[in-house]
Amino acid sequence: MASQRVFPLSCVVQQYAWGKMGSNSEVARLLASSDPRARISEDKPYAELWMGTHPRGDAKILDNRISQKTLGQWIAENQDSLGSKVKDTFNGKLPFLFKVLSVETALSIQAHPNKELAEKLHRQAPQHYPDANHKPEMAIALTSFQGLCGFRPAEEIVTFLMKVPEFHFLIGDNAATQLKQSLSRDSQTVASALKNCFSHLMKSEKKVVVEQLNLLVKRISQQVAAGNSVEDICGELLLQLHQQYPGDIGCFAIYFLNLLTLKPGEAMFLEANVPHAYLKGDCVECMACSDNTVRAGLTSKFIDVPTLCEMLSYTPSPSKDRLFPPTQSHEDPYLSIYDPPIPDFTVMKMEVPGSTTEYKVLVLDSASILLMVQGTVTASTPKAQATVPLQRGGVLFIGANENVSLKLTVPEDLLIFRACCLL
């Protein structure tokens, strides 16, 4: 568009092994909808769609009036488009990476460091921790989305210790007793006992882990074959994870961490030091620009058990407390705002009824990236004569303080997500 501050983007597809295959993936479906020329291979995984700036996947600008540049290159030359506060706070760079994820295979037991720890890890091991930034994340479900997030209430963990002897064996009698006795004590005592238990598990000898896991898998498989329920010990999930990662210590983490199944539109926020793993489903994800991840299981990547055990927040809470509900905008009845307690990003969801002929996007003092998940519109601004057609899978960059109007060209409901930075 003539203003050159609002333009469509061609995004980057990442085909990691844990992604969903072919057109089963929401990533692939969005890609195919936005570009009729895109050929989807049914025998390849489509894991992530990246919308933003990143050394390994910088979005390209789809506007003939702007020379062939990536979004990162263009922002470097047009820093005012970020918004004055964003530009000054984040040194002239877009502070977030916006994504769509399609997960078929569990995606590592992990946590992300805060800024202080990130700086330390980067100094000590830059080959594993490539930058000095923190990496808070938010996942908003597009389909039913399953993940692990935060420590379960200690009472639940104690129950698993009684019901799953293989789990108890790896924790050990002393640590298990300490956790049980802490239930009647203060939160600091519980946290200390929980850290002791989790550390015992994660630092178990590989041979012993494999032996106990094989015993548990055999026992659960026999119960399933006999038609007995194994729900009380998360049996189906245990078998699923063991099939994906045979002999992996991370299989036992399900007895420590909350299991969440998000409905479309529900979200979880993953702040620093919160253990988590994505298990299955499709989601929109927004994260601070960083590649710092501390892993300890369900992965083939670098594992750093001592750092993970030391850094984690050992504050147990019910699974419902891990949900991150949006707030409803007072200015726009169709707008929900997921605004986490960090400066790097905010995500907005717009659900606009198909009976609406035109929808005005909220003006922000921040650059933003808009993703069409459902609907067909043309985008226009007062400064530009040309319009940009957007349909399912289309992505639009909007510079700070730009007025953008979306005219519905097909009378169907719109579902739009938008990442921005509200300072």
MIKOL-470120 format. One line per 5 residues: number of its first residue (from 1); their letters; for each residue x, y, z of C-alpha. Coordinates in Angstrom, 2 decimals. Layout:
N
NUM> A> X/Y/Z  ...;
This chain:
423
1> MASQR> 0.00/0.00/0.00  1.15/3.53/-0.74  1.76/4.39/2.91  4.18/1.46/3.01  3.33/0.97/6.68;
6> VFPLS> 0.55/-1.57/6.10  1.35/-4.54/3.89  0.84/-8.31/3.56  3.50/-10.79/4.62  4.62/-14.14/3.30;
11> CVVQQ> 5.51/-16.19/6.34  7.95/-18.98/7.10  6.91/-22.62/7.47  8.97/-24.88/9.74  8.67/-28.63/9.15;
16> YAWGK> 9.84/-30.09/12.45  9.36/-33.80/13.12  6.86/-33.20/15.95  4.43/-31.39/13.63  1.20/-32.71/12.14;
21> MGSNS> 1.41/-34.41/8.78  0.18/-32.70/5.63  -3.33/-31.26/5.57  -4.01/-32.55/9.12  -1.96/-29.56/10.23;
26> EVARL> -3.62/-26.19/10.79  -0.33/-24.66/9.62  -0.67/-26.44/6.27  -4.37/-25.60/5.99  -3.75/-21.90/6.59;
31> LASSD> -0.90/-21.96/4.10  -3.02/-23.65/1.43  -5.91/-21.23/1.98  -3.75/-18.12/1.72  -1.76/-19.27/-1.33;
36> PRARI> -3.49/-21.43/-3.97  -0.06/-22.20/-5.45  1.15/-23.80/-2.22  1.55/-27.54/-2.56  0.99/-29.46/0.66;
41> SEDKP> 2.92/-32.73/0.96  0.87/-35.27/2.88  4.04/-37.13/3.91  5.73/-34.10/5.53  5.10/-32.52/8.96;
46> YAELW> 3.94/-28.91/9.10  4.85/-27.74/12.59  5.11/-23.95/12.74  4.16/-20.85/10.79  6.36/-17.88/11.75;
51> MGTHP> 5.04/-14.34/11.42  7.68/-11.80/12.38  11.42/-11.26/12.43  13.90/-14.00/13.26  17.40/-14.95/12.00;
56> RGDAK> 16.08/-18.40/11.03  12.79/-17.26/9.56  12.23/-13.61/8.68  8.85/-12.92/7.05  8.96/-11.49/3.52;
61> ILDNR> 7.00/-8.44/2.40  4.40/-9.02/-0.32  4.16/-5.52/-1.81  5.55/-4.62/-5.22  6.07/-1.00/-4.16;
66> ISQKT> 8.56/-2.08/-1.52  11.77/-3.59/-2.86  12.39/-7.25/-2.08  13.03/-7.10/1.65  12.34/-9.15/4.70;
71> LGQWI> 10.28/-7.63/7.50  13.40/-7.38/9.67  15.28/-5.43/7.01  12.34/-3.08/6.48  11.88/-2.41/10.21;
76> AENQD> 15.60/-1.66/10.58  15.12/1.14/8.02  11.72/2.26/9.33  12.00/2.06/13.11  9.33/4.71/13.68;
81> SLGSK> 6.80/2.16/12.41  7.29/0.26/15.69  5.81/3.07/17.78  7.87/5.45/19.90  7.71/3.46/23.16;
86> VKDTF> 8.35/0.10/21.47  11.25/1.54/19.47  12.93/3.01/22.56  12.24/0.05/24.86  13.39/-2.67/22.47;
91> NGKLP> 16.22/-0.92/20.64  14.42/-0.52/17.34  13.40/-4.16/17.00  10.08/-6.02/16.96  10.02/-7.59/20.46;
96> FLFKV> 7.88/-10.64/19.68  7.56/-13.58/17.30  4.01/-14.56/16.32  3.36/-18.20/15.35  0.84/-20.91/14.56;
101> LSVET> 1.79/-24.36/15.91  0.46/-27.78/14.92  1.64/-30.42/17.41  1.32/-34.18/16.87  4.21/-35.44/19.03;
106> ALSIQ> 4.95/-34.12/22.53  7.26/-31.12/22.52  9.78/-31.45/25.42  9.55/-30.96/29.17  11.01/-27.46/29.39;
111> AHPNK> 11.06/-24.04/30.98  12.38/-20.63/30.00  14.79/-18.52/32.06  14.13/-15.01/33.32  16.40/-12.24/32.02;
116> ELAEK> 18.95/-12.58/34.83  19.37/-16.33/34.31  19.29/-15.93/30.51  22.26/-13.56/30.68  24.16/-16.00/32.89;
121> LHRQA> 23.41/-19.05/30.71  24.33/-17.13/27.56  27.72/-16.22/29.04  28.39/-19.77/30.21  27.07/-21.78/27.25;
126> PQHYP> 26.23/-19.64/24.20  26.13/-22.74/22.01  23.03/-23.89/23.93  21.62/-20.53/25.05  22.18/-18.25/22.04;
131> DANHK> 20.98/-14.92/23.44  20.58/-13.05/26.73  16.82/-12.50/26.58  13.96/-14.12/28.45  11.33/-16.10/26.53;
136> PEMAI> 7.84/-15.86/28.02  5.21/-17.50/25.79  1.46/-17.61/25.37  -0.50/-20.36/23.62  -4.11/-19.78/22.51;
141> ALTSF> -5.94/-22.87/21.26  -7.26/-23.01/17.70  -8.42/-26.61/18.09  -8.56/-28.77/21.20  -5.03/-28.30/22.54;
146> QGLCG> -3.36/-30.46/25.18  -0.37/-29.47/27.25  1.37/-29.79/30.60  1.76/-26.60/32.62  2.98/-25.90/36.15;
151> FRPAE> 3.12/-28.22/39.14  -0.03/-30.03/40.24  -1.36/-29.54/43.78  0.93/-31.51/46.12  -2.03/-33.66/47.20;
156> EIVTF> -2.43/-34.95/43.64  1.26/-35.81/43.41  1.11/-37.69/46.71  -1.87/-39.66/45.38  0.14/-40.68/42.31;
161> LMKVP> 3.02/-41.73/44.56  0.62/-44.16/46.25  -1.05/-45.41/43.08  2.04/-45.70/40.84  4.74/-47.78/42.59;
166> EFHFL> 7.19/-47.28/39.71  6.90/-43.51/40.18  7.39/-43.91/43.94  10.46/-46.09/43.36  12.20/-43.36/41.35;
171> IGDNA> 11.34/-40.64/43.86  12.49/-42.74/46.83  10.91/-43.27/50.25  12.55/-40.31/51.96  11.57/-37.69/49.38;
176> ATQLK> 8.05/-39.14/49.06  7.56/-39.07/52.84  8.87/-35.51/53.01  6.29/-34.39/50.42  3.46/-36.19/52.21;
181> QSLSR> 4.37/-34.63/55.55  4.64/-31.16/53.98  0.91/-31.13/53.10  0.03/-29.83/56.56  2.83/-27.26/56.54;
186> DSQTV> 3.43/-23.83/54.97  3.91/-23.20/51.24  7.69/-22.84/51.53  7.96/-26.31/53.09  5.78/-27.76/50.32;
191> ASALK> 7.92/-26.09/47.65  11.12/-27.45/49.20  9.71/-30.98/49.36  8.40/-30.73/45.81  11.80/-29.60/44.52;
196> NCFSH> 13.42/-32.54/46.31  10.98/-35.02/44.74  11.23/-33.61/41.22  15.03/-33.45/41.39  15.20/-37.08/42.54;
201> LMKSE> 13.13/-38.11/39.54  14.94/-36.07/36.91  18.39/-37.10/38.16  17.55/-40.82/38.24  19.94/-43.20/36.51;
206> KKVVV> 18.86/-43.86/32.92  18.95/-47.65/33.33  16.67/-47.52/36.37  14.26/-45.17/34.61  13.96/-47.52/31.63;
211> EQLNL> 13.35/-50.51/33.92  10.61/-48.78/35.92  9.00/-47.29/32.84  8.87/-50.67/31.14  7.22/-52.16/34.23;
216> LVKRI> 4.64/-49.37/34.30  3.91/-49.63/30.58  3.44/-53.40/30.87  1.09/-53.02/33.83  -1.01/-50.30/32.18;
221> SQQVA> -1.15/-52.22/28.89  -2.45/-55.30/30.72  -5.12/-53.23/32.47  -6.21/-51.68/29.17  -6.34/-55.12/27.51;
226> AGNSV> -8.54/-56.34/30.35  -10.94/-53.47/29.79  -10.07/-51.68/33.02  -9.93/-47.90/33.32  -6.47/-46.39/33.76;
231> EDICG> -7.67/-42.80/33.90  -6.76/-42.41/37.58  -3.06/-42.83/36.70  -3.14/-41.02/33.32  -2.53/-44.40/31.70;
236> ELLLQ> -3.47/-43.53/28.12  -1.20/-40.47/28.14  1.66/-42.47/29.66  1.40/-45.06/26.87  1.21/-42.32/24.23;
241> LHQQY> 4.34/-40.54/25.50  6.27/-43.81/25.88  5.43/-44.71/22.29  6.77/-41.34/21.14  9.82/-41.31/23.45;
246> PGDIG> 10.57/-44.89/24.64  12.41/-45.00/27.96  12.33/-41.22/28.41  12.31/-39.76/31.92  9.84/-37.12/30.74;
251> CFAIY> 7.07/-39.74/30.65  6.95/-39.63/34.46  6.60/-35.82/34.48  2.85/-36.22/33.90  2.57/-37.14/37.59;
256> FLNLL> 4.08/-33.79/38.59  2.57/-31.37/36.08  -0.98/-30.21/35.43  -2.60/-31.66/32.33  -4.59/-28.98/30.48;
261> TLKPG> -6.90/-29.46/27.53  -7.67/-26.02/26.13  -10.81/-25.39/24.13  -10.54/-23.06/21.11  -9.97/-19.55/22.44;
266> EAMFL> -8.62/-20.70/25.82  -5.03/-19.81/26.64  -2.14/-20.58/28.93  0.67/-18.15/29.72  4.12/-19.61/30.29;
271> EANVP> 6.12/-17.14/32.34  9.74/-17.67/33.35  10.59/-20.84/35.32  7.24/-22.58/34.75  7.67/-26.20/33.59;
276> HAYLK> 5.56/-27.08/30.58  5.21/-29.19/27.44  2.93/-29.04/24.43  1.37/-32.44/23.76  -1.12/-32.24/20.90;
281> GDCVE> -3.27/-29.82/18.93  -3.14/-26.49/17.09  -2.57/-23.10/18.65  -1.59/-19.51/18.06  1.59/-18.74/19.99;
286> CMACS> 3.30/-15.48/20.79  6.71/-15.29/22.45  9.43/-12.82/23.28  12.26/-12.90/20.75  14.62/-15.49/22.19;
291> DNTVR> 15.76/-19.07/21.61  16.49/-19.83/25.27  14.89/-23.10/26.32  16.02/-25.33/29.21  14.94/-28.93/28.49;
296> AGLTS> 14.92/-32.11/30.55  12.88/-34.73/28.72  10.68/-35.76/25.78  13.19/-34.33/23.34  16.18/-35.23/21.22;
301> KFIDV> 17.72/-31.79/21.81  20.23/-30.68/24.44  19.12/-31.53/27.99  20.18/-29.49/31.03  18.67/-31.23/34.06;
306> PTLCE> 20.67/-29.43/36.81  19.71/-25.99/35.49  16.05/-26.93/35.08  15.74/-28.42/38.58  17.36/-25.39/40.13;
311> MLSYT> 15.44/-22.70/38.21  11.85/-23.95/38.39  9.04/-22.31/40.30  7.88/-25.02/42.71  4.54/-23.42/43.46;
316> PSPSK> 1.77/-26.00/42.98  -1.67/-24.90/41.80  -4.84/-26.48/40.36  -4.97/-26.86/36.59  -7.78/-24.29/36.30;
321> DRLFP> -5.42/-21.65/37.73  -3.08/-22.18/34.77  -5.70/-20.88/32.33  -5.11/-17.28/31.20  -8.49/-15.70/30.39;
326> PTQSH> -8.71/-12.66/28.12  -10.40/-9.39/29.04  -13.19/-7.93/26.94  -12.44/-4.58/25.30  -14.59/-1.64/26.43;
331> EDPYL> -14.09/0.02/23.04  -14.87/-2.94/20.77  -17.52/-5.60/21.53  -15.81/-8.06/19.16  -12.35/-7.71/20.73;
336> SIYDP> -10.79/-9.91/23.45  -7.34/-9.06/24.83  -4.79/-11.53/26.22  -2.42/-9.18/28.06  0.22/-11.05/30.09;
341> PIPDF> 2.28/-9.34/32.83  5.35/-8.82/30.63  6.13/-5.91/28.28  7.10/-7.89/25.17  3.73/-8.78/23.69;
346> TVMKM> -0.05/-8.82/23.89  -2.39/-10.90/21.71  -5.83/-9.75/20.57  -8.63/-11.94/19.26  -11.36/-10.47/17.05;
351> EVPGS> -14.56/-12.40/16.44  -16.65/-10.35/14.03  -20.10/-11.55/12.87  -20.56/-12.03/9.13  -23.49/-9.59/9.18;
356> TTEYK> -20.98/-6.78/9.67  -20.03/-5.02/6.43  -16.94/-3.18/7.69  -14.73/-3.57/10.75  -12.29/-0.93/11.95;
361> VLVLD> -9.16/-2.36/13.57  -8.19/-0.71/16.85  -5.48/1.94/16.37  -2.38/1.17/18.47  0.88/2.94/19.27;
366> SASIL> 2.63/-0.30/18.38  3.51/-2.22/15.27  1.36/-5.32/15.02  0.89/-8.47/12.96  -2.61/-9.60/12.06;
371> LMVQG> -3.56/-13.17/11.11  -6.82/-14.12/9.36  -7.93/-17.50/10.68  -11.40/-17.29/9.20  -13.09/-14.89/6.76;
376> TVTAS> -12.45/-12.92/3.58  -11.88/-9.14/3.58  -10.13/-6.28/1.87  -7.91/-4.09/4.06  -7.59/-0.37/3.43;
381> TPKAQ> -6.14/2.74/5.07  -7.05/6.42/4.58  -3.55/7.13/3.22  -3.57/4.47/0.52  -5.63/4.17/-2.66;
386> ATVPL> -4.92/0.46/-3.12  -6.46/-2.22/-0.93  -5.06/-5.54/0.26  -7.21/-8.66/-0.15  -6.98/-10.98/2.86;
391> QRGGV> -8.47/-14.42/3.27  -7.95/-17.36/5.60  -4.21/-17.68/6.31  -3.48/-14.12/5.19  -1.09/-12.04/7.31;
396> LFIGA> -0.89/-8.24/7.52  1.78/-6.01/9.07  0.33/-2.82/10.55  2.64/0.02/11.52  2.07/2.00/14.71;
401> NENVS> -0.84/4.48/14.72  -2.24/3.27/11.39  -5.97/3.26/10.72  -6.98/0.00/9.05  -10.47/-0.92/7.94;
406> LKLTV> -11.54/-4.42/6.91  -14.43/-4.73/4.46  -16.07/-8.14/4.43  -16.23/-9.47/0.87  -17.92/-12.72/1.92;
411> PEDLL> -20.71/-12.67/4.56  -19.10/-15.12/6.98  -17.84/-14.62/10.52  -14.29/-13.36/10.97  -11.76/-14.87/13.37;
416> IFRAC> -8.62/-12.77/13.58  -5.62/-12.81/15.91  -3.27/-9.85/16.27  0.06/-9.65/18.09  1.27/-6.28/19.35;
421> CLL> 3.16/-4.60/22.21  1.15/-2.56/24.71  3.53/-0.51/26.84;
